[in-house]
Amino acid sequence: MFNNLKRNMRILNKDMVETSWLKCLIDDTPKQKHILILQKCLGGELNNVNSQEALKKIILRMQHPQKTITALKSYYLVHMLRQYLAPYVTDKTIELQSKSTADAVLQNVAFLYCSYLRCFSNNYEQINILYKMHRQLEVLILKLDVPIIKCITIKLIIDIIFLYESLNKQDEQVKRIRATKQVKRFLEIKQLIQLPEELLQKIKILNFNEIEQKIALQTQPVINNNYEENQNRVPQKELLILDIQSINQRKLSTSANEWEDQSDIKSQQQHIYKSLQPSPNRRRIASQTPNRATSIRDNFFVPSQGPLSFIMMS
């Protein structure tokens, strides 16, 4: 009785626009009939209401700081009437008073909700914001019995299904797979609240097979030209040998960063073989090499007489 009296006092001497807006903010959850009246007022469907004046009154009320629960209701109305109010959403609606952990979580959700309403032109950014919100929404649903949180969650589930179905298939695959995973995780909230049957059926038919897709690495085996006609696949050991041969068949050119093929591999192998053979002058060089005794005699001072004279060699 007291709540109804307080509600009637607040909407006293207000026009249709302000009355419908205030009733939506005072009630636990905005009623659909009041939202429909606001839509008709903003759309110019009522002859006795100017749509521009109605828009100015709503924007003026949104600019005043409100308690977090009331701010969430205002954002929910903006969400329902986003074609008229989305360009005018502002975070000034949130009153910065955090008395408890629950209030802090509510404020964080409100700020994220405001950011989400500002990003209606970027599907991937919207999905990222919803992914940040979903854990906090779960906490609020489990810990607090706030009806507006459930209404917002249901509306966001409907939105994220639409976002998932409208993802651009031409974008990069990694980006789309990441967004798909975030959508799938956000939809886990459906286990905490009672969703309409049509929405549950829609979630069941969503196809998340894209998550399992992998980017396949394309590898081309090295094939020896001599065995192309007889073999279609070369074993692993032979691949290594062929790879080494292909490297040996190339040599650095005189110009920088250029490679040129050597035409005659046999001539190179013969040249290497000849370089490993002993040269005819090697014997003469070896004969001129002094032996150990001569080296000792030439490099150390050994007296010809005295106790160390026996070291002296002939």
C-alpha contacts under 8 A as a table, 3 or more apart, distances in Angstrom:
res1	aa1	res2	aa2	distance
1	M	4	N	5.22
1	M	5	L	6.27
2	F	5	L	5.07
2	F	6	K	6.13
3	N	6	K	5.08
3	N	7	R	6.02
4	N	7	R	4.97
4	N	8	N	6.14
5	L	8	N	5.14
5	L	9	M	6.22
6	K	9	M	5.13
6	K	10	R	6.37
7	R	10	R	5.31
7	R	11	I	6.54
7	R	23	K	7.53
7	R	26	I	6.89
8	N	11	I	5.35
8	N	12	L	6.08
9	M	12	L	5.20
10	R	22	L	7.76
11	I	14	K	5.56
11	I	18	E	7.54
11	I	19	T	5.43
11	I	22	L	6.78
11	I	23	K	7.65
14	K	17	V	7.89
14	K	18	E	5.82
14	K	19	T	5.64
15	D	18	E	5.60
15	D	19	T	5.92
16	M	19	T	5.14
16	M	20	S	6.09
17	V	20	S	5.42
17	V	21	W	6.20
17	V	37	I	7.81
17	V	38	L	6.33
17	V	41	C	6.90
17	V	54	A	6.14
17	V	57	K	7.83
17	V	58	I	7.93
18	E	21	W	5.05
18	E	22	L	5.94
18	E	57	K	7.33
18	E	58	I	7.51
19	T	22	L	5.29
19	T	23	K	6.08
20	S	23	K	5.19
20	S	24	C	6.29
20	S	34	H	5.23
20	S	35	I	7.41
20	S	37	I	6.97
20	S	38	L	6.67
21	W	24	C	5.22
21	W	25	L	6.49
21	W	34	H	7.39
21	W	38	L	7.32
21	W	58	I	7.67
22	L	25	L	5.03
22	L	26	I	6.05
23	K	26	I	5.11
23	K	27	D	6.03
23	K	30	P	7.39
23	K	34	H	7.48
24	C	27	D	5.62
24	C	29	T	6.88
24	C	30	P	4.24
24	C	31	K	6.50
24	C	34	H	6.71
24	C	35	I	7.65
24	C	73	K	7.49
25	L	28	D	7.67
25	L	29	T	7.82
25	L	30	P	6.77
25	L	70	T	6.01
25	L	73	K	5.96
25	L	74	S	6.89
26	I	70	T	7.92
27	D	30	P	6.08
27	D	31	K	7.92
28	D	147	P	6.32
28	D	148	I	6.67
29	T	73	K	7.64
29	T	147	P	6.30
29	T	148	I	5.48
29	T	151	C	7.50
30	P	34	H	7.15
30	P	35	I	7.20
30	P	73	K	7.46
30	P	77	L	7.90
31	K	34	H	5.57
31	K	35	I	6.53
32	Q	35	I	5.08
32	Q	36	L	6.10
33	K	36	L	5.02
33	K	37	I	6.32
34	H	37	I	5.05
34	H	38	L	6.34
35	I	38	L	5.11
35	I	39	Q	6.20
35	I	77	L	7.39
35	I	80	M	7.79
36	L	39	Q	5.02
36	L	40	K	6.30
37	I	40	K	5.18
37	I	41	C	6.20
38	L	41	C	5.00
38	L	42	L	6.11
39	Q	42	L	5.25
39	Q	43	G	5.88
39	Q	81	L	6.75
40	K	43	G	5.01
40	K	44	G	6.08
40	K	45	E	5.01
40	K	46	L	6.30
41	C	44	G	5.42
41	C	45	E	6.27
41	C	46	L	6.02
41	C	49	V	6.14
41	C	50	N	7.25
41	C	51	S	5.70
41	C	54	A	6.56
42	L	45	E	7.82
42	L	50	N	7.96
42	L	51	S	4.67
42	L	52	Q	7.34
42	L	54	A	6.17
42	L	55	L	6.32
42	L	84	Y	6.98
43	G	51	S	6.26
44	G	47	N	7.25
44	G	49	V	7.11
44	G	50	N	6.58
44	G	51	S	5.02
46	L	49	V	5.58
46	L	50	N	7.91
47	N	50	N	7.55
49	V	53	E	7.82
49	V	54	A	7.26
50	N	53	E	5.34
50	N	54	A	6.20
51	S	54	A	5.02
51	S	55	L	6.18
52	Q	55	L	5.09
52	Q	56	K	6.28
53	E	56	K	5.11
53	E	57	K	6.30
54	A	57	K	5.28
54	A	58	I	6.40
55	L	58	I	5.28
55	L	59	I	6.17
55	L	84	Y	7.99
55	L	85	L	7.93
56	K	59	I	5.19
56	K	60	L	6.08
57	K	60	L	5.16
57	K	61	R	6.39
58	I	61	R	5.22
58	I	62	M	6.26
59	I	62	M	5.03
59	I	63	Q	6.38
59	I	88	Y	6.89
60	L	63	Q	5.39
60	L	64	H	7.21
61	R	64	H	5.72
62	M	65	P	7.58
62	M	74	S	7.27
62	M	89	V	7.68
62	M	90	T	7.62
62	M	92	K	7.87
62	M	93	T	5.66
63	Q	90	T	7.21
63	Q	92	K	5.98
63	Q	93	T	5.59
64	H	92	K	6.87
64	H	93	T	5.67
65	P	71	A	7.89
65	P	92	K	5.87
65	P	93	T	4.37
65	P	94	I	5.26
65	P	95	E	4.80
66	Q	70	T	5.93
66	Q	71	A	5.54
66	Q	93	T	5.62
66	Q	94	I	5.41
66	Q	95	E	5.03
67	K	70	T	5.26
67	K	71	A	5.98
67	K	94	I	6.38
67	K	95	E	5.31
68	T	71	A	4.96
68	T	72	L	6.15
68	T	94	I	5.85
68	T	95	E	6.39
68	T	103	D	7.54
68	T	106	L	6.57
68	T	107	Q	6.04
68	T	110	A	7.11
69	I	72	L	5.14
69	I	73	K	6.44
69	I	106	L	7.65
69	I	148	I	7.90
70	T	73	K	5.06
70	T	74	S	6.30
71	A	74	S	4.96
71	A	75	Y	6.21
71	A	93	T	5.87
71	A	94	I	5.60
71	A	95	E	7.99
71	A	110	A	7.26
72	L	75	Y	5.05
72	L	76	Y	6.09
72	L	110	A	5.95
72	L	148	I	7.49
73	K	76	Y	4.92
73	K	77	L	6.28
73	K	148	I	6.74
74	S	77	L	5.13
74	S	78	V	6.29
75	Y	78	V	4.87
75	Y	79	H	6.05
75	Y	89	V	7.80
75	Y	113	Y	7.33
75	Y	114	C	6.92
76	Y	79	H	4.89
76	Y	80	M	6.24
76	Y	152	I	6.46
77	L	80	M	5.04
77	L	81	L	6.04
77	L	82	R	8.00
78	V	81	L	5.00
78	V	82	R	5.17
78	V	85	L	5.47
78	V	86	A	6.16
78	V	89	V	7.38
78	V	117	L	7.98
79	H	82	R	4.92
79	H	86	A	7.28
79	H	117	L	6.86
81	L	84	Y	5.77
81	L	85	L	6.07
81	L	86	A	7.58
82	R	85	L	4.96
82	R	86	A	4.53
82	R	117	L	8.00
83	Q	86	A	6.25
84	Y	87	P	7.56
85	L	88	Y	5.51
85	L	89	V	6.61
86	A	89	V	5.56
86	A	117	L	6.38
86	A	118	R	6.72
87	P	118	R	7.23
89	V	114	C	7.07
89	V	117	L	7.34
89	V	118	R	7.08
90	T	93	T	6.33
90	T	114	C	6.93
91	D	94	I	5.91
91	D	111	F	6.63
91	D	114	C	6.25
92	K	95	E	7.39
94	I	107	Q	7.45
94	I	110	A	7.40
94	I	111	F	7.85
96	L	107	Q	7.88
97	Q	103	D	7.87
98	S	101	T	7.61
98	S	103	D	5.37
98	S	104	A	5.44
98	S	107	Q	7.82
99	K	103	D	6.26
99	K	104	A	7.59
100	S	103	D	5.23
100	S	104	A	6.38
101	T	104	A	5.03
101	T	105	V	6.28
102	A	105	V	5.16
102	A	106	L	6.17
102	A	140	L	7.74
103	D	106	L	5.00
103	D	107	Q	6.10
104	A	107	Q	5.10
104	A	108	N	6.21
105	V	108	N	5.07
105	V	109	V	6.22
105	V	136	Q	6.76
105	V	140	L	7.82
106	L	109	V	5.13
106	L	110	A	6.13
106	L	140	L	7.79
107	Q	110	A	4.92
107	Q	111	F	6.22
108	N	111	F	5.20
108	N	112	L	6.23
109	V	112	L	5.09
109	V	113	Y	5.94
109	V	133	M	6.36
109	V	136	Q	7.01
109	V	137	L	7.54
110	A	113	Y	4.97
110	A	114	C	6.16
111	F	114	C	5.06
111	F	115	S	6.30
112	L	115	S	5.01
112	L	116	Y	6.09
112	L	129	I	6.60
112	L	133	M	6.91
113	Y	116	Y	4.97
113	Y	117	L	6.29
114	C	117	L	5.20
114	C	118	R	6.47
115	S	118	R	5.15
115	S	119	C	6.53
115	S	129	I	7.63
116	Y	119	C	5.35
116	Y	120	F	7.15
116	Y	126	Q	5.71
116	Y	129	I	6.25
116	Y	130	L	7.54
117	L	120	F	6.19
119	C	122	N	5.66
119	C	123	N	7.85
119	C	125	E	6.88
119	C	126	Q	6.18
120	F	123	N	7.01
120	F	126	Q	7.06
122	N	125	E	5.42
122	N	126	Q	6.28
123	N	126	Q	5.17
123	N	127	I	6.33
123	N	163	L	6.10
123	N	167	L	7.12
124	Y	127	I	5.12
124	Y	128	N	6.27
124	Y	179	A	6.73
125	E	128	N	5.04
125	E	129	I	6.31
126	Q	129	I	5.18
126	Q	130	L	6.24
127	I	130	L	5.09
127	I	131	Y	6.08
127	I	160	I	6.97
127	I	163	L	7.55
127	I	179	A	6.62
127	I	182	Q	7.05
127	I	183	V	6.97
128	N	131	Y	5.06
128	N	132	K	6.45
128	N	179	A	7.54
128	N	182	Q	7.43
129	I	132	K	5.14
129	I	133	M	6.37
130	L	133	M	4.93
130	L	134	H	6.14
130	L	156	L	7.84
130	L	186	F	7.29
131	Y	134	H	5.50
131	Y	135	R	7.89
131	Y	182	Q	5.80
131	Y	183	V	7.37
131	Y	185	R	7.71
131	Y	186	F	6.12
132	K	135	R	6.94
132	K	136	Q	7.84
133	M	136	Q	5.47
133	M	137	L	6.09
134	H	137	L	5.05
134	H	138	E	6.21
134	H	186	F	5.68
134	H	189	I	7.39
135	R	138	E	5.09
135	R	139	V	6.41
136	Q	139	V	5.06
136	Q	140	L	6.23
137	L	140	L	5.09
137	L	141	I	6.07
137	L	149	I	7.39
137	L	153	T	7.46
138	E	141	I	5.16
138	E	142	L	6.14
138	E	189	I	6.63
138	E	192	L	7.58
139	V	142	L	5.24
139	V	143	K	5.83
139	V	144	L	7.85
140	L	143	K	5.24
140	L	144	L	5.16
140	L	145	D	7.64
140	L	146	V	7.72
140	L	149	I	7.49
141	I	144	L	5.67
141	I	145	D	6.47
141	I	146	V	7.28
141	I	149	I	7.06
141	I	150	K	7.12
141	I	192	L	7.32
141	I	193	I	7.99
142	L	145	D	7.62
142	L	192	L	7.70
146	V	149	I	5.60
146	V	150	K	7.17
147	P	150	K	5.42
147	P	151	C	6.58
148	I	151	C	5.00
148	I	152	I	6.12
149	I	152	I	5.13
149	I	153	T	6.10
150	K	153	T	5.02
150	K	154	I	6.22
150	K	193	I	7.07
151	C	154	I	5.31
151	C	155	K	6.31
152	I	155	K	5.13
152	I	156	L	6.13
153	T	156	L	5.03
153	T	157	I	6.15
154	I	157	I	5.09
154	I	158	I	6.41
154	I	195	L	7.11
155	K	158	I	5.22
155	K	159	D	6.31
156	L	159	D	4.87
156	L	160	I	6.05
157	I	160	I	5.20
157	I	161	I	6.30
157	I	186	F	7.90
157	I	187	L	6.76
158	I	161	I	5.40
158	I	162	F	6.51
158	I	199	L	7.60
159	D	162	F	5.13
159	D	163	L	6.15
160	I	163	L	4.80
160	I	164	Y	6.01
160	I	183	V	6.66
161	I	164	Y	5.12
161	I	165	E	6.32
161	I	183	V	7.75
161	I	203	I	7.71
162	F	165	E	5.22
162	F	166	S	6.19
163	L	166	S	5.13
163	L	167	L	6.29
164	Y	167	L	5.54
164	Y	179	A	7.93
164	Y	180	T	6.94
164	Y	183	V	7.01
167	L	176	R	7.38
168	N	171	D	5.75
169	K	172	E	7.98
169	K	176	R	7.82
171	D	175	K	7.25
171	D	176	R	7.03
172	E	175	K	5.57
172	E	176	R	6.56
173	Q	176	R	5.18
173	Q	177	I	6.12
174	V	177	I	5.20
174	V	178	R	6.18
175	K	178	R	5.25
175	K	179	A	6.32
176	R	179	A	5.09
176	R	180	T	6.12
177	I	180	T	5.01
177	I	181	K	6.29
177	I	210	E	6.54
177	I	211	I	5.52
178	R	181	K	5.26
178	R	182	Q	6.43
179	A	182	Q	5.12
179	A	183	V	6.24
180	T	183	V	5.08
180	T	184	K	6.22
180	T	208	F	7.10
180	T	210	E	7.64
180	T	211	I	6.72
181	K	184	K	5.12
181	K	185	R	6.25
181	K	211	I	6.75
182	Q	185	R	5.18
182	Q	186	F	6.13
183	V	186	F	5.15
183	V	187	L	6.30
184	K	187	L	5.29
184	K	188	E	6.97
184	K	208	F	7.72
185	R	188	E	5.45
186	F	189	I	6.21
187	L	190	K	5.85
188	E	191	Q	6.14
189	I	192	L	5.52
189	I	193	I	7.09
190	K	193	I	5.67
190	K	194	Q	7.14
190	K	195	L	6.82
191	Q	194	Q	7.65
195	L	199	L	6.47
195	L	200	L	6.48
196	P	199	L	5.35
196	P	200	L	6.45
197	E	200	L	5.10
197	E	201	Q	6.27
198	E	201	Q	5.21
198	E	202	K	6.26
199	L	202	K	5.00
199	L	203	I	6.31
200	L	203	I	5.16
200	L	204	K	6.34
201	Q	204	K	5.14
201	Q	205	I	6.63
202	K	205	I	5.54
202	K	206	L	6.71
203	I	206	L	5.40
207	N	210	E	7.70
208	F	211	I	5.97
209	N	212	E	5.61
209	N	213	Q	7.14
210	E	213	Q	5.27
221	P	234	V	7.81
221	P	239	L	7.50
222	V	234	V	7.86
222	V	239	L	6.12
222	V	242	L	7.13
222	V	243	D	6.89
223	I	227	Y	7.51
223	I	228	E	6.77
223	I	233	R	7.61
223	I	234	V	6.65
223	I	239	L	7.42
223	I	242	L	7.58
224	N	227	Y	5.55
224	N	228	E	6.32
224	N	242	L	6.53
225	N	228	E	5.30
226	N	229	E	7.59
227	Y	230	N	5.33
227	Y	231	Q	5.61
228	E	231	Q	5.57
228	E	232	N	6.62
229	E	232	N	7.67
231	Q	234	V	6.88
234	V	238	E	6.28
234	V	239	L	6.23
235	P	238	E	5.40
235	P	239	L	6.23
236	Q	239	L	5.04
236	Q	240	L	6.59
237	K	240	L	5.31
237	K	241	I	6.58
238	E	241	I	5.03
238	E	242	L	6.03
239	L	242	L	5.11
239	L	243	D	6.03
240	L	243	D	5.08
240	L	244	I	6.36
241	I	244	I	5.20
241	I	245	Q	6.27
242	L	245	Q	4.98
242	L	246	S	6.08
243	D	246	S	5.08
243	D	247	I	6.35
244	I	247	I	5.08
244	I	248	N	6.18
245	Q	248	N	4.96
245	Q	249	Q	6.10
246	S	249	Q	5.16
246	S	250	R	6.98
247	I	250	R	5.56
248	N	251	K	7.35
249	Q	261	D	6.25
249	Q	262	Q	5.93
249	Q	265	I	6.95
250	R	259	W	6.67
250	R	260	E	6.14
250	R	261	D	4.97
250	R	262	Q	6.03
251	K	259	W	6.33
251	K	260	E	6.34
251	K	261	D	6.83
251	K	262	Q	7.07
252	L	258	E	6.79
252	L	259	W	5.42
252	L	260	E	6.88
253	S	256	A	7.10
253	S	257	N	7.91
253	S	258	E	5.76
253	S	259	W	5.57
253	S	260	E	6.21
254	T	258	E	7.97
255	S	258	E	6.12
262	Q	265	I	6.62
264	D	267	S	5.65
264	D	268	Q	6.90
265	I	268	Q	5.20
265	I	269	Q	6.36
266	K	269	Q	5.05
266	K	270	Q	6.17
267	S	270	Q	5.09
267	S	271	H	6.14
268	Q	271	H	5.06
268	Q	272	I	6.31
269	Q	272	I	5.14
269	Q	273	Y	6.18
270	Q	273	Y	4.97
270	Q	274	K	6.16
271	H	274	K	5.21
271	H	275	S	6.23
272	I	275	S	5.09
272	I	276	L	6.47
273	Y	276	L	5.32
273	Y	277	Q	6.66
274	K	277	Q	5.25
275	S	278	P	8.00
278	P	282	R	6.58
279	S	282	R	5.38
280	P	283	R	6.67
281	N	284	R	5.38
281	N	285	I	6.34
282	R	285	I	5.08
282	R	286	A	6.11
283	R	286	A	5.00
283	R	287	S	6.10
284	R	287	S	5.09
284	R	288	Q	6.34
285	I	288	Q	5.22
285	I	289	T	6.54
286	A	289	T	5.19
287	S	290	P	7.77
290	P	294	T	5.91
290	P	295	S	6.26
291	N	294	T	5.46
291	N	295	S	6.23
292	R	295	S	5.07
292	R	296	I	6.26
293	A	296	I	5.17
293	A	297	R	6.17
293	A	313	M	7.42
294	T	297	R	5.04
294	T	298	D	6.03
295	S	298	D	5.21
295	S	299	N	5.99
296	I	299	N	5.34
296	I	300	F	5.77
297	R	300	F	5.70
297	R	301	F	7.27
297	R	302	V	7.25
297	R	312	M	7.50
297	R	313	M	7.87
298	D	301	F	7.83
302	V	308	L	7.08
302	V	309	S	7.01
302	V	311	I	7.30
302	V	312	M	6.68
303	P	306	G	6.91
303	P	308	L	6.68
303	P	309	S	5.78
303	P	312	M	7.68
304	S	308	L	7.82
304	S	309	S	5.01
304	S	312	M	6.68
305	Q	308	L	7.19
305	Q	309	S	5.01
306	G	309	S	5.45
307	P	310	F	7.27
308	L	311	I	5.93
308	L	312	M	7.82
309	S	312	M	5.51
310	F	313	M	7.62
